[in-house]
Amino acid sequence: AYDFGEIDWDEFWQVVKGDGPCNRERLKARNDAWDKGAWVREAAVAYAEKKSQRKESKVA
């Protein structure tokens, strides 16, 4: 069972504005994942460009 009572509206709005518990850790984890995934995005762009060039050379 959950323990609940009156809503602390000050705390609620702090969380909504991004100042909640673990917010900094959550954002750091997301930023780290974005940085570590850069090679995947770069590879996808390179593959798309290569595929596009092949398609253009077949048409010409």
C-alpha distance matrix in Angstrom:
0.0 3.8 6.7 9.4 12.8 16.3 17.3 19.7 22.4 24.6 22.1 21.3 25.0 25.6 23.3 25.0 28.3 27.5 26.8 23.2 21.7 23.4 25.6 28.8 27.7 26.6 30.0 31.9 30.5 31.4 34.8 35.5 34.6 37.0 39.7 39.4 39.6 42.9 45.1 43.4 44.0 47.6 48.3 47.1 49.4 52.3 51.8 51.8 55.0 56.6 55.8 57.1 60.3 60.9 60.5 63.0 65.5 65.4 66.1 69.0
3.8 0.0 3.8 6.1 9.8 13.1 13.8 16.1 18.7 20.9 18.3 17.6 21.3 21.9 19.7 21.5 24.8 24.1 23.3 19.8 18.6 20.6 22.6 25.9 25.1 24.1 27.3 29.4 28.3 29.2 32.5 33.4 32.8 35.0 37.7 37.7 38.0 41.0 43.4 42.0 42.4 45.9 46.8 45.7 47.8 50.7 50.5 50.4 53.4 55.3 54.6 55.7 58.9 59.7 59.3 61.6 64.2 64.4 64.9 67.7
6.7 3.8 0.0 3.8 7.0 10.6 11.8 13.8 16.9 18.9 16.6 16.4 20.2 20.8 19.1 21.2 24.3 23.9 22.6 19.2 18.1 20.7 22.8 26.0 25.6 24.9 28.0 30.1 29.4 30.4 33.5 34.5 34.3 36.4 38.9 39.2 39.7 42.6 45.2 44.0 44.3 47.7 48.9 47.8 49.8 52.8 52.7 52.6 55.5 57.5 57.0 58.0 61.1 62.1 61.7 63.9 66.5 66.8 67.3 70.0
9.4 6.1 3.8 0.0 3.8 7.0 8.3 10.8 13.6 16.0 14.2 13.7 17.5 18.5 17.2 18.9 22.0 22.1 21.1 18.0 17.6 20.6 22.1 25.5 25.6 24.7 27.4 29.9 29.5 30.2 33.1 34.5 34.4 36.1 38.8 39.4 39.7 42.4 45.2 44.0 43.9 47.4 48.7 47.5 49.2 52.4 52.5 52.1 54.9 57.1 56.5 57.3 60.5 61.7 61.1 63.1 65.9 66.3 66.6 69.2
12.8 9.8 7.0 3.8 0.0 3.7 6.4 8.9 11.9 14.5 13.5 13.3 16.7 18.1 17.5 19.0 21.9 22.6 21.4 18.8 19.0 22.3 23.5 26.8 27.4 26.7 29.0 31.6 31.6 32.2 34.9 36.6 36.6 38.1 40.7 41.6 42.0 44.5 47.5 46.3 46.0 49.4 51.0 49.7 51.2 54.5 54.7 54.2 56.9 59.2 58.7 59.3 62.5 63.8 63.2 65.0 67.9 68.4 68.5 71.1
16.3 13.1 10.6 7.0 3.7 0.0 3.8 6.4 8.9 11.7 11.6 11.3 14.3 16.1 16.1 17.3 20.0 21.2 20.1 18.0 18.9 22.4 23.0 26.3 27.4 26.7 28.7 31.4 31.8 32.1 34.6 36.6 36.8 37.9 40.6 41.8 42.1 44.3 47.5 46.4 45.9 49.2 51.0 49.7 50.9 54.2 54.6 53.9 56.5 59.0 58.6 58.9 62.1 63.6 62.9 64.6 67.6 68.1 68.1 70.6
17.3 13.8 11.8 8.3 6.4 3.8 0.0 3.8 5.6 8.7 8.4 7.6 10.6 12.6 12.5 13.5 16.2 17.6 16.6 14.7 16.0 19.5 19.8 23.1 24.5 23.6 25.3 28.2 28.7 28.8 31.2 33.4 33.6 34.6 37.2 38.6 38.9 41.0 44.2 43.2 42.5 45.7 47.7 46.4 47.5 50.8 51.3 50.6 53.0 55.7 55.3 55.6 58.7 60.3 59.6 61.2 64.2 64.9 64.8 67.2
19.7 16.1 13.8 10.8 8.9 6.4 3.8 0.0 3.8 5.6 5.4 6.2 8.9 10.1 10.9 12.5 14.5 15.8 14.3 12.8 14.3 18.0 18.2 21.2 22.9 22.5 24.0 26.7 27.7 27.9 30.0 32.2 32.8 33.7 36.1 37.7 38.3 40.1 43.5 42.8 42.0 45.1 47.3 46.2 47.1 50.4 51.2 50.5 52.8 55.5 55.4 55.6 58.6 60.3 59.9 61.3 64.2 65.1 65.1 67.3
22.4 18.7 16.9 13.6 11.9 8.9 5.6 3.8 0.0 3.8 5.4 4.8 6.1 8.4 9.8 10.3 12.1 14.2 13.4 12.7 15.1 18.6 17.9 20.9 23.1 22.3 23.3 26.3 27.5 27.3 29.1 31.7 32.3 32.8 35.2 37.1 37.4 39.1 42.5 41.8 40.7 43.8 46.1 44.8 45.5 49.0 49.8 48.9 51.1 53.9 53.8 53.8 56.8 58.7 58.1 59.3 62.4 63.3 63.1 65.2
24.6 20.9 18.9 16.0 14.5 11.7 8.7 5.6 3.8 0.0 3.8 5.4 5.4 6.2 8.8 10.0 10.7 12.6 11.1 11.1 13.7 17.2 16.5 19.0 21.4 21.2 21.8 24.6 26.2 26.3 27.7 30.3 31.3 31.7 33.8 35.9 36.5 38.0 41.5 41.1 40.1 42.9 45.4 44.4 45.0 48.3 49.4 48.6 50.6 53.4 53.6 53.5 56.4 58.4 58.0 59.1 62.1 63.3 63.1 65.1
22.1 18.3 16.6 14.2 13.5 11.6 8.4 5.4 5.4 3.8 0.0 3.8 5.5 5.0 6.3 8.7 9.9 10.8 8.9 8.0 10.1 13.7 13.4 16.2 18.3 18.1 19.1 21.8 23.2 23.5 25.1 27.5 28.4 29.2 31.3 33.1 33.9 35.5 39.0 38.6 37.8 40.7 43.0 42.1 42.9 46.2 47.2 46.6 48.7 51.4 51.5 51.8 54.6 56.5 56.2 57.5 60.4 61.5 61.5 63.5
21.3 17.6 16.4 13.7 13.3 11.3 7.6 6.2 4.8 5.4 3.8 0.0 3.8 5.5 5.3 6.3 8.7 10.1 9.6 8.4 11.0 14.3 13.5 16.7 18.6 17.7 18.7 21.8 22.8 22.5 24.5 27.0 27.6 28.1 30.6 32.4 32.7 34.4 37.9 37.1 36.2 39.3 41.5 40.3 41.1 44.5 45.3 44.6 46.7 49.5 49.4 49.6 52.5 54.3 53.9 55.2 58.2 59.1 59.1 61.2
25.0 21.3 20.2 17.5 16.7 14.3 10.6 8.9 6.1 5.4 5.5 3.8 0.0 3.8 5.3 4.9 6.1 8.6 8.6 9.0 12.4 15.3 13.6 16.4 19.0 18.0 18.2 21.4 22.9 22.3 23.8 26.7 27.4 27.5 29.8 32.0 32.3 33.6 37.2 36.6 35.3 38.2 40.7 39.5 40.0 43.4 44.5 43.5 45.5 48.5 48.5 48.4 51.3 53.3 52.8 53.9 56.9 58.0 57.8 59.8
25.6 21.9 20.8 18.5 18.1 16.1 12.6 10.1 8.4 6.2 5.0 5.5 3.8 0.0 3.8 5.5 5.1 6.5 5.2 6.2 9.7 12.5 10.9 13.3 16.1 15.7 15.8 18.7 20.5 20.3 21.6 24.3 25.4 25.6 27.7 29.9 30.6 31.8 35.4 35.2 34.1 36.8 39.4 38.5 39.0 42.3 43.5 42.9 44.7 47.6 47.9 47.9 50.6 52.7 52.5 53.5 56.4 57.7 57.7 59.5
23.3 19.7 19.1 17.2 17.5 16.1 12.5 10.9 9.8 8.8 6.3 5.3 5.3 3.8 0.0 3.8 5.4 5.1 4.9 4.0 7.5 10.0 8.5 11.6 13.8 12.8 13.5 16.6 17.9 17.6 19.4 21.9 22.7 23.2 25.5 27.4 27.9 29.5 33.0 32.5 31.6 34.5 36.8 35.9 36.7 39.9 40.9 40.3 42.4 45.1 45.3 45.5 48.3 50.2 50.0 51.2 54.1 55.2 55.3 57.3
25.0 21.5 21.2 18.9 19.0 17.3 13.5 12.5 10.3 10.0 8.7 6.3 4.9 5.5 3.8 0.0 3.8 5.4 7.3 7.4 11.0 12.8 10.5 13.6 15.9 14.2 14.3 17.8 18.9 17.9 19.6 22.6 23.0 22.9 25.5 27.7 27.7 29.1 32.6 31.9 30.6 33.6 36.0 34.7 35.3 38.7 39.7 38.8 40.8 43.7 43.7 43.7 46.6 48.6 48.1 49.2 52.3 53.3 53.2 55.2
28.3 24.8 24.3 22.0 21.9 20.0 16.2 14.5 12.1 10.7 9.9 8.7 6.1 5.1 5.4 3.8 0.0 3.8 5.9 7.9 11.7 13.2 10.3 12.5 15.5 14.3 13.5 16.8 18.7 17.6 18.6 21.8 22.7 22.3 24.5 27.0 27.3 28.2 31.9 31.6 30.1 32.8 35.5 34.5 34.7 38.1 39.4 38.5 40.2 43.2 43.5 43.3 46.0 48.2 47.9 48.8 51.8 53.1 53.0 54.8
27.5 24.1 23.9 22.1 22.6 21.2 17.6 15.8 14.2 12.6 10.8 10.1 8.6 6.5 5.1 5.4 3.8 0.0 3.8 5.7 9.0 9.8 6.6 8.7 11.7 10.6 9.9 13.1 15.0 14.3 15.3 18.3 19.3 19.3 21.4 23.7 24.3 25.4 29.0 28.9 27.7 30.4 33.0 32.2 32.7 35.9 37.2 36.6 38.4 41.2 41.6 41.7 44.4 46.5 46.4 47.4 50.2 51.6 51.7 53.5
26.8 23.3 22.6 21.1 21.4 20.1 16.6 14.3 13.4 11.1 8.9 9.6 8.6 5.2 4.9 7.3 5.9 3.8 0.0 3.8 6.9 8.5 6.4 8.2 11.2 11.3 11.2 13.7 15.9 16.0 17.0 19.5 21.0 21.4 23.1 25.3 26.3 27.6 31.1 31.2 30.3 32.8 35.4 35.0 35.5 38.5 40.0 39.6 41.4 44.1 44.6 44.9 47.4 49.5 49.6 50.6 53.3 54.8 55.0 56.7
23.2 19.8 19.2 18.0 18.8 18.0 14.7 12.8 12.7 11.1 8.0 8.4 9.0 6.2 4.0 7.4 7.9 5.7 3.8 0.0 3.8 6.3 5.5 8.5 10.4 10.2 11.4 13.9 15.3 15.8 17.4 19.5 20.6 21.6 23.6 25.3 26.2 28.0 31.3 31.1 30.6 33.4 35.6 35.1 36.0 39.1 40.2 40.0 42.0 44.5 44.9 45.4 48.0 49.9 49.9 51.3 53.9 55.1 55.5 57.4
21.7 18.6 18.1 17.6 19.0 18.9 16.0 14.3 15.1 13.7 10.1 11.0 12.4 9.7 7.5 11.0 11.7 9.0 6.9 3.8 0.0 3.8 5.5 8.1 8.8 9.3 11.5 13.3 14.2 15.5 17.4 18.8 20.0 21.6 23.3 24.5 25.9 27.9 31.1 30.9 30.8 33.6 35.6 35.3 36.6 39.4 40.4 40.5 42.7 44.9 45.4 46.1 48.7 50.4 50.6 52.2 54.7 55.8 56.4 58.4
23.4 20.6 20.7 20.6 22.3 22.4 19.5 18.0 18.6 17.2 13.7 14.3 15.3 12.5 10.0 12.8 13.2 9.8 8.5 6.3 3.8 0.0 3.8 5.6 5.2 6.0 8.6 9.8 10.5 12.3 14.2 15.2 16.4 18.3 19.9 20.9 22.4 24.6 27.6 27.5 27.7 30.4 32.3 32.2 33.6 36.3 37.3 37.6 39.7 41.9 42.4 43.4 45.8 47.4 47.9 49.4 51.8 53.0 53.8 55.7
25.6 22.6 22.8 22.1 23.5 23.0 19.8 18.2 17.9 16.5 13.4 13.5 13.6 10.9 8.5 10.5 10.3 6.6 6.4 5.5 5.5 3.8 0.0 3.8 5.4 5.0 6.1 8.5 9.9 10.6 12.2 14.1 15.3 16.4 18.2 19.8 21.0 22.8 26.1 26.0 25.7 28.4 30.6 30.4 31.4 34.2 35.4 35.5 37.4 39.8 40.4 41.1 43.5 45.3 45.7 47.0 49.5 50.8 51.4 53.3
28.8 25.9 26.0 25.5 26.8 26.3 23.1 21.2 20.9 19.0 16.2 16.7 16.4 13.3 11.6 13.6 12.5 8.7 8.2 8.5 8.1 5.6 3.8 0.0 3.8 5.5 5.2 6.1 8.6 9.9 10.4 12.0 14.1 15.2 16.3 18.1 19.8 21.3 24.5 25.0 24.8 27.1 29.5 29.6 30.5 33.1 34.6 34.9 36.6 38.9 39.8 40.5 42.8 44.7 45.3 46.5 48.8 50.4 51.1 52.7
27.7 25.1 25.6 25.6 27.4 27.4 24.5 22.9 23.1 21.4 18.3 18.6 19.0 16.1 13.8 15.9 15.5 11.7 11.2 10.4 8.8 5.2 5.4 3.8 0.0 3.8 5.5 5.1 6.1 8.7 9.9 10.4 12.2 14.2 15.2 16.3 18.2 20.2 23.1 23.5 23.8 26.2 28.2 28.5 29.8 32.2 33.5 34.1 36.0 38.0 38.8 39.9 42.1 43.8 44.5 46.0 48.1 49.5 50.5 52.2
26.6 24.1 24.9 24.7 26.7 26.7 23.6 22.5 22.3 21.2 18.1 17.7 18.0 15.7 12.8 14.2 14.3 10.6 11.3 10.2 9.3 6.0 5.0 5.5 3.8 0.0 3.8 5.5 5.2 6.3 8.7 9.9 10.7 12.4 14.3 15.4 16.5 18.7 21.8 21.6 21.7 24.4 26.4 26.2 27.6 30.3 31.3 31.7 33.8 35.9 36.4 37.4 39.9 41.4 41.9 43.5 45.8 47.0 47.9 49.8
30.0 27.3 28.0 27.4 29.0 28.7 25.3 24.0 23.3 21.8 19.1 18.7 18.2 15.8 13.5 14.3 13.5 9.9 11.2 11.4 11.5 8.6 6.1 5.2 5.5 3.8 0.0 3.8 5.4 5.1 6.1 8.5 9.8 10.5 12.2 14.1 15.2 16.7 20.1 20.3 19.8 22.4 24.7 24.6 25.6 28.3 29.6 29.9 31.7 34.0 34.8 35.5 37.8 39.7 40.2 41.5 43.8 45.3 46.0 47.7
31.9 29.4 30.1 29.9 31.6 31.4 28.2 26.7 26.3 24.6 21.8 21.8 21.4 18.7 16.6 17.8 16.8 13.1 13.7 13.9 13.3 9.8 8.5 6.1 5.1 5.5 3.8 0.0 3.8 5.4 5.1 6.0 8.5 9.8 10.4 12.0 14.0 15.5 18.6 19.3 19.4 21.5 23.8 24.3 25.3 27.6 29.2 29.8 31.5 33.5 34.6 35.6 37.6 39.4 40.3 41.6 43.7 45.3 46.2 47.8
30.5 28.3 29.4 29.5 31.6 31.8 28.7 27.7 27.5 26.2 23.2 22.8 22.9 20.5 17.9 18.9 18.7 15.0 15.9 15.3 14.2 10.5 9.9 8.6 6.1 5.2 5.4 3.8 0.0 3.8 5.5 5.1 6.1 8.6 9.9 10.4 12.1 14.4 17.2 17.4 17.9 20.4 22.2 22.6 24.1 26.4 27.5 28.3 30.3 32.1 33.0 34.2 36.4 37.9 38.7 40.4 42.4 43.7 44.8 46.6
31.4 29.2 30.4 30.2 32.2 32.1 28.8 27.9 27.3 26.3 23.5 22.5 22.3 20.3 17.6 17.9 17.6 14.3 16.0 15.8 15.5 12.3 10.6 9.9 8.7 6.3 5.1 5.4 3.8 0.0 3.8 5.4 5.1 6.2 8.6 9.9 10.5 12.6 15.7 15.5 15.4 18.2 20.1 20.1 21.4 24.0 25.1 25.5 27.5 29.6 30.3 31.3 33.6 35.3 35.9 37.4 39.6 41.0 41.9 43.7
34.8 32.5 33.5 33.1 34.9 34.6 31.2 30.0 29.1 27.7 25.1 24.5 23.8 21.6 19.4 19.6 18.6 15.3 17.0 17.4 17.4 14.2 12.2 10.4 9.9 8.7 6.1 5.1 5.5 3.8 0.0 3.8 5.4 5.0 6.2 8.6 9.8 10.9 14.3 14.9 14.5 16.6 19.1 19.5 20.3 22.7 24.4 24.9 26.4 28.6 29.7 30.6 32.6 34.5 35.3 36.6 38.7 40.3 41.2 42.7
35.5 33.4 34.5 34.5 36.6 36.6 33.4 32.2 31.7 30.3 27.5 27.0 26.7 24.3 21.9 22.6 21.8 18.3 19.5 19.5 18.8 15.2 14.1 12.0 10.4 9.9 8.5 6.0 5.1 5.4 3.8 0.0 3.8 5.4 5.1 6.1 8.5 10.1 12.9 13.8 14.4 16.3 18.3 19.2 20.5 22.4 23.9 25.0 26.6 28.3 29.6 30.9 32.7 34.3 35.5 36.9 38.7 40.3 41.6 43.0
34.6 32.8 34.3 34.4 36.6 36.8 33.6 32.8 32.3 31.3 28.4 27.6 27.4 25.4 22.7 23.0 22.7 19.3 21.0 20.6 20.0 16.4 15.3 14.1 12.2 10.7 9.8 8.5 6.1 5.1 5.4 3.8 0.0 3.8 5.5 5.1 6.0 8.7 11.3 11.3 12.1 14.6 16.1 16.6 18.4 20.4 21.5 22.5 24.5 26.1 27.0 28.5 30.5 31.9 32.9 34.6 36.5 37.8 39.1 40.8
37.0 35.0 36.4 36.1 38.1 37.9 34.6 33.7 32.8 31.7 29.2 28.1 27.5 25.6 23.2 22.9 22.3 19.3 21.4 21.6 21.6 18.3 16.4 15.2 14.2 12.4 10.5 9.8 8.6 6.2 5.0 5.4 3.8 0.0 3.8 5.5 5.1 6.4 9.8 10.0 9.6 12.1 14.3 14.6 15.7 18.0 19.4 20.1 21.8 23.8 24.9 25.9 28.0 29.7 30.6 32.0 34.0 35.5 36.6 38.2
39.7 37.7 38.9 38.8 40.7 40.6 37.2 36.1 35.2 33.8 31.3 30.6 29.8 27.7 25.5 25.5 24.5 21.4 23.1 23.6 23.3 19.9 18.2 16.3 15.2 14.3 12.2 10.4 9.9 8.6 6.2 5.1 5.5 3.8 0.0 3.8 5.4 5.4 8.5 10.1 10.2 11.5 13.9 15.1 15.9 17.7 19.6 20.7 21.9 23.7 25.3 26.4 28.0 29.8 31.1 32.3 34.0 35.9 37.1 38.4
39.4 37.7 39.2 39.4 41.6 41.8 38.6 37.7 37.1 35.9 33.1 32.4 32.0 29.9 27.4 27.7 27.0 23.7 25.3 25.3 24.5 20.9 19.8 18.1 16.3 15.4 14.1 12.0 10.4 9.9 8.6 6.1 5.1 5.5 3.8 0.0 3.8 5.6 7.2 8.5 10.0 11.4 12.8 14.4 16.0 17.3 18.7 20.4 21.9 23.1 24.6 26.2 27.8 29.2 30.7 32.2 33.7 35.3 36.9 38.3
39.6 38.0 39.7 39.7 42.0 42.1 38.9 38.3 37.4 36.5 33.9 32.7 32.3 30.6 27.9 27.7 27.3 24.3 26.3 26.2 25.9 22.4 21.0 19.8 18.2 16.5 15.2 14.0 12.1 10.5 9.8 8.5 6.0 5.1 5.4 3.8 0.0 3.8 5.5 5.4 6.7 8.9 10.1 11.0 12.9 14.6 15.6 17.0 18.9 20.3 21.4 23.0 24.8 26.1 27.4 29.1 30.7 32.2 33.6 35.2
42.9 41.0 42.6 42.4 44.5 44.3 41.0 40.1 39.1 38.0 35.5 34.4 33.6 31.8 29.5 29.1 28.2 25.4 27.6 28.0 27.9 24.6 22.8 21.3 20.2 18.7 16.7 15.5 14.4 12.6 10.9 10.1 8.7 6.4 5.4 5.6 3.8 0.0 3.8 5.4 5.2 6.2 8.6 9.9 10.8 12.3 14.2 15.5 16.7 18.3 19.9 21.2 22.7 24.4 25.8 27.1 28.7 30.5 31.9 33.2
45.1 43.4 45.2 45.2 47.5 47.5 44.2 43.5 42.5 41.5 39.0 37.9 37.2 35.4 33.0 32.6 31.9 29.0 31.1 31.3 31.1 27.6 26.1 24.5 23.1 21.8 20.1 18.6 17.2 15.7 14.3 12.9 11.3 9.8 8.5 7.2 5.5 3.8 0.0 3.8 5.5 5.0 6.0 8.5 9.9 10.3 12.0 14.1 15.2 16.2 18.0 19.7 20.9 22.3 24.1 25.5 26.7 28.5 30.2 31.5
43.4 42.0 44.0 44.0 46.3 46.4 43.2 42.8 41.8 41.1 38.6 37.1 36.6 35.2 32.5 31.9 31.6 28.9 31.2 31.1 30.9 27.5 26.0 25.0 23.5 21.6 20.3 19.3 17.4 15.5 14.9 13.8 11.3 10.0 10.1 8.5 5.4 5.4 3.8 0.0 3.8 5.4 5.1 6.1 8.7 9.8 10.4 12.2 14.2 15.2 16.2 18.2 19.9 21.0 22.4 24.2 25.7 27.0 28.7 30.3
44.0 42.4 44.3 43.9 46.0 45.9 42.5 42.0 40.7 40.1 37.8 36.2 35.3 34.1 31.6 30.6 30.1 27.7 30.3 30.6 30.8 27.7 25.7 24.8 23.8 21.7 19.8 19.4 17.9 15.4 14.5 14.4 12.1 9.6 10.2 10.0 6.7 5.2 5.5 3.8 0.0 3.8 5.4 5.1 6.3 8.7 9.9 10.6 12.4 14.2 15.3 16.5 18.4 20.0 21.1 22.6 24.4 26.0 27.2 28.8
47.6 45.9 47.7 47.4 49.4 49.2 45.7 45.1 43.8 42.9 40.7 39.3 38.2 36.8 34.5 33.6 32.8 30.4 32.8 33.4 33.6 30.4 28.4 27.1 26.2 24.4 22.4 21.5 20.4 18.2 16.6 16.3 14.6 12.1 11.5 11.4 8.9 6.2 5.0 5.4 3.8 0.0 3.8 5.5 5.2 6.2 8.6 9.9 10.7 12.3 14.2 15.3 16.6 18.4 20.0 21.1 22.6 24.6 26.0 27.1
48.3 46.8 48.9 48.7 51.0 51.0 47.7 47.3 46.1 45.4 43.0 41.5 40.7 39.4 36.8 36.0 35.5 33.0 35.4 35.6 35.6 32.3 30.6 29.5 28.2 26.4 24.7 23.8 22.2 20.1 19.1 18.3 16.1 14.3 13.9 12.8 10.1 8.6 6.0 5.1 5.4 3.8 0.0 3.8 5.4 5.0 6.0 8.5 9.8 10.4 12.0 14.0 15.2 16.4 18.2 19.8 21.0 22.6 24.4 25.7
47.1 45.7 47.8 47.5 49.7 49.7 46.4 46.2 44.8 44.4 42.1 40.3 39.5 38.5 35.9 34.7 34.5 32.2 35.0 35.1 35.3 32.2 30.4 29.6 28.5 26.2 24.6 24.3 22.6 20.1 19.5 19.2 16.6 14.6 15.1 14.4 11.0 9.9 8.5 6.1 5.1 5.5 3.8 0.0 3.8 5.5 5.1 6.1 8.6 9.8 10.4 12.1 14.2 15.3 16.4 18.3 20.0 21.2 22.7 24.4
49.4 47.8 49.8 49.2 51.2 50.9 47.5 47.1 45.5 45.0 42.9 41.1 40.0 39.0 36.7 35.3 34.7 32.7 35.5 36.0 36.6 33.6 31.4 30.5 29.8 27.6 25.6 25.3 24.1 21.4 20.3 20.5 18.4 15.7 15.9 16.0 12.9 10.8 9.9 8.7 6.3 5.2 5.4 3.8 0.0 3.8 5.4 5.1 6.2 8.6 9.8 10.5 12.3 14.3 15.3 16.4 18.4 20.1 21.2 22.6
52.3 50.7 52.8 52.4 54.5 54.2 50.8 50.4 49.0 48.3 46.2 44.5 43.4 42.3 39.9 38.7 38.1 35.9 38.5 39.1 39.4 36.3 34.2 33.1 32.2 30.3 28.3 27.6 26.4 24.0 22.7 22.4 20.4 18.0 17.7 17.3 14.6 12.3 10.3 9.8 8.7 6.2 5.0 5.5 3.8 0.0 3.8 5.5 5.1 6.1 8.5 9.8 10.6 12.3 14.2 15.3 16.5 18.5 20.1 21.1
51.8 50.5 52.7 52.5 54.7 54.6 51.3 51.2 49.8 49.4 47.2 45.3 44.5 43.5 40.9 39.7 39.4 37.2 40.0 40.2 40.4 37.3 35.4 34.6 33.5 31.3 29.6 29.2 27.5 25.1 24.4 23.9 21.5 19.4 19.6 18.7 15.6 14.2 12.0 10.4 9.9 8.6 6.0 5.1 5.4 3.8 0.0 3.8 5.4 5.1 6.0 8.5 9.8 10.5 12.2 14.2 15.3 16.6 18.5 20.1
51.8 50.4 52.6 52.1 54.2 53.9 50.6 50.5 48.9 48.6 46.6 44.6 43.5 42.9 40.3 38.8 38.5 36.6 39.6 40.0 40.5 37.6 35.5 34.9 34.1 31.7 29.9 29.8 28.3 25.5 24.9 25.0 22.5 20.1 20.7 20.4 17.0 15.5 14.1 12.2 10.6 9.9 8.5 6.1 5.1 5.5 3.8 0.0 3.8 5.5 5.1 6.0 8.6 9.9 10.5 12.2 14.2 15.5 16.6 18.4
55.0 53.4 55.5 54.9 56.9 56.5 53.0 52.8 51.1 50.6 48.7 46.7 45.5 44.7 42.4 40.8 40.2 38.4 41.4 42.0 42.7 39.7 37.4 36.6 36.0 33.8 31.7 31.5 30.3 27.5 26.4 26.6 24.5 21.8 21.9 21.9 18.9 16.7 15.2 14.2 12.4 10.7 9.8 8.6 6.2 5.1 5.4 3.8 0.0 3.8 5.4 5.0 6.2 8.6 9.8 10.5 12.3 14.3 15.4 16.5
56.6 55.3 57.5 57.1 59.2 59.0 55.7 55.5 53.9 53.4 51.4 49.5 48.5 47.6 45.1 43.7 43.2 41.2 44.1 44.5 44.9 41.9 39.8 38.9 38.0 35.9 34.0 33.5 32.1 29.6 28.6 28.3 26.1 23.8 23.7 23.1 20.3 18.3 16.2 15.2 14.2 12.3 10.4 9.8 8.6 6.1 5.1 5.5 3.8 0.0 3.8 5.4 5.1 6.3 8.7 9.9 10.6 12.5 14.4 15.5
55.8 54.6 57.0 56.5 58.7 58.6 55.3 55.4 53.8 53.6 51.5 49.4 48.5 47.9 45.3 43.7 43.5 41.6 44.6 44.9 45.4 42.4 40.4 39.8 38.8 36.4 34.8 34.6 33.0 30.3 29.7 29.6 27.0 24.9 25.3 24.6 21.4 19.9 18.0 16.2 15.3 14.2 12.0 10.4 9.8 8.5 6.0 5.1 5.4 3.8 0.0 3.8 5.5 5.1 6.2 8.7 10.0 10.8 12.6 14.5
57.1 55.7 58.0 57.3 59.3 58.9 55.6 55.6 53.8 53.5 51.8 49.6 48.4 47.9 45.5 43.7 43.3 41.7 44.9 45.4 46.1 43.4 41.1 40.5 39.9 37.4 35.5 35.6 34.2 31.3 30.6 30.9 28.5 25.9 26.4 26.2 23.0 21.2 19.7 18.2 16.5 15.3 14.0 12.1 10.5 9.8 8.5 6.0 5.0 5.4 3.8 0.0 3.8 5.4 5.1 6.2 8.7 10.0 10.7 12.4
60.3 58.9 61.1 60.5 62.5 62.1 58.7 58.6 56.8 56.4 54.6 52.5 51.3 50.6 48.3 46.6 46.0 44.4 47.4 48.0 48.7 45.8 43.5 42.8 42.1 39.9 37.8 37.6 36.4 33.6 32.6 32.7 30.5 28.0 28.0 27.8 24.8 22.7 20.9 19.9 18.4 16.6 15.2 14.2 12.3 10.6 9.8 8.6 6.2 5.1 5.5 3.8 0.0 3.8 5.4 5.1 6.1 8.7 9.9 10.6
60.9 59.7 62.1 61.7 63.8 63.6 60.3 60.3 58.7 58.4 56.5 54.3 53.3 52.7 50.2 48.6 48.2 46.5 49.5 49.9 50.4 47.4 45.3 44.7 43.8 41.4 39.7 39.4 37.9 35.3 34.5 34.3 31.9 29.7 29.8 29.2 26.1 24.4 22.3 21.0 20.0 18.4 16.4 15.3 14.3 12.3 10.5 9.9 8.6 6.3 5.1 5.4 3.8 0.0 3.8 5.4 5.1 6.3 8.8 10.1
60.5 59.3 61.7 61.1 63.2 62.9 59.6 59.9 58.1 58.0 56.2 53.9 52.8 52.5 50.0 48.1 47.9 46.4 49.6 49.9 50.6 47.9 45.7 45.3 44.5 41.9 40.2 40.3 38.7 35.9 35.3 35.5 32.9 30.6 31.1 30.7 27.4 25.8 24.1 22.4 21.1 20.0 18.2 16.4 15.3 14.2 12.2 10.5 9.8 8.7 6.2 5.1 5.4 3.8 0.0 3.8 5.5 5.3 6.4 8.9
63.0 61.6 63.9 63.1 65.0 64.6 61.2 61.3 59.3 59.1 57.5 55.2 53.9 53.5 51.2 49.2 48.8 47.4 50.6 51.3 52.2 49.4 47.0 46.5 46.0 43.5 41.5 41.6 40.4 37.4 36.6 36.9 34.6 32.0 32.3 32.2 29.1 27.1 25.5 24.2 22.6 21.1 19.8 18.3 16.4 15.3 14.2 12.2 10.5 9.9 8.7 6.2 5.1 5.4 3.8 0.0 3.8 5.4 5.1 6.3
65.5 64.2 66.5 65.9 67.9 67.6 64.2 64.2 62.4 62.1 60.4 58.2 56.9 56.4 54.1 52.3 51.8 50.2 53.3 53.9 54.7 51.8 49.5 48.8 48.1 45.8 43.8 43.7 42.4 39.6 38.7 38.7 36.5 34.0 34.0 33.7 30.7 28.7 26.7 25.7 24.4 22.6 21.0 20.0 18.4 16.5 15.3 14.2 12.3 10.6 10.0 8.7 6.1 5.1 5.5 3.8 0.0 3.8 5.5 5.2
65.4 64.4 66.8 66.3 68.4 68.1 64.9 65.1 63.3 63.3 61.5 59.1 58.0 57.7 55.2 53.3 53.1 51.6 54.8 55.1 55.8 53.0 50.8 50.4 49.5 47.0 45.3 45.3 43.7 41.0 40.3 40.3 37.8 35.5 35.9 35.3 32.2 30.5 28.5 27.0 26.0 24.6 22.6 21.2 20.1 18.5 16.6 15.5 14.3 12.5 10.8 10.0 8.7 6.3 5.3 5.4 3.8 0.0 3.8 5.6
66.1 64.9 67.3 66.6 68.5 68.1 64.8 65.1 63.1 63.1 61.5 59.1 57.8 57.7 55.3 53.2 53.0 51.7 55.0 55.5 56.4 53.8 51.4 51.1 50.5 47.9 46.0 46.2 44.8 41.9 41.2 41.6 39.1 36.6 37.1 36.9 33.6 31.9 30.2 28.7 27.2 26.0 24.4 22.7 21.2 20.1 18.5 16.6 15.4 14.4 12.6 10.7 9.9 8.8 6.4 5.1 5.5 3.8 0.0 3.8
69.0 67.7 70.0 69.2 71.1 70.6 67.2 67.3 65.2 65.1 63.5 61.2 59.8 59.5 57.3 55.2 54.8 53.5 56.7 57.4 58.4 55.7 53.3 52.7 52.2 49.8 47.7 47.8 46.6 43.7 42.7 43.0 40.8 38.2 38.4 38.3 35.2 33.2 31.5 30.3 28.8 27.1 25.7 24.4 22.6 21.1 20.1 18.4 16.5 15.5 14.5 12.4 10.6 10.1 8.9 6.3 5.2 5.6 3.8 0.0
